[in-house]
Amino acid sequence: MIACLALLLSGCGGEDDPYVPTGNGLTYTWYFQNAGTNAWHKSGVTDNTYDDVMTKARAGRQVYCVVTDAWGHSVTTDTVTLVCN
């Protein structure tokens, strides 16, 4: 079973903002798109938590995760936007 948690993340000035899908025996492939661009990039994060230091330069970044189980079934999380308040 794959359970996903979609959040609107906020913070600024170096806070860590986690986004966490959960389950057992899962692999995680995270993707991000910087504000003002059309290109998605594969993140180096492979944990169930997308934990990145939030800065004003990253405000507007969009993030999603493809979660895959041991049998190759996958689910894609909702895309969230990082905001800096």
Secondary structure in CASP SS format (residue, H / E / C, confidence):
PFRMAT SS
TARGET T0000
AUTHOR 0000-0000-0000
METHOD secondary structure of the structure
MODEL  1
M C 1.00
I C 1.00
A E 1.00
C C 1.00
L C 1.00
A C 1.00
L C 1.00
L C 1.00
L E 1.00
S E 1.00
G C 1.00
C C 1.00
G C 1.00
G C 1.00
E C 1.00
D E 1.00
D C 1.00
P C 1.00
Y C 1.00
V C 1.00
P C 1.00
T E 1.00
G C 1.00
N C 1.00
G C 1.00
L C 1.00
T E 1.00
Y E 1.00
T E 1.00
W E 1.00
Y E 1.00
F E 1.00
Q E 1.00
N C 1.00
A C 1.00
G C 1.00
T C 1.00
N C 1.00
A C 1.00
W C 1.00
H E 1.00
K E 1.00
S C 1.00
G C 1.00
V C 1.00
T C 1.00
D C 1.00
N C 1.00
T C 1.00
Y C 1.00
D C 1.00
D C 1.00
V E 1.00
M C 1.00
T C 1.00
K H 1.00
A H 1.00
R H 1.00
A C 1.00
G C 1.00
R C 1.00
Q E 1.00
V E 1.00
Y E 1.00
C E 1.00
V E 1.00
V E 1.00
T E 1.00
D C 1.00
A C 1.00
W C 1.00
G C 1.00
H C 1.00
S E 1.00
V E 1.00
T E 1.00
T C 1.00
D C 1.00
T C 1.00
V E 1.00
T E 1.00
L E 1.00
V E 1.00
C C 1.00
N C 1.00
END
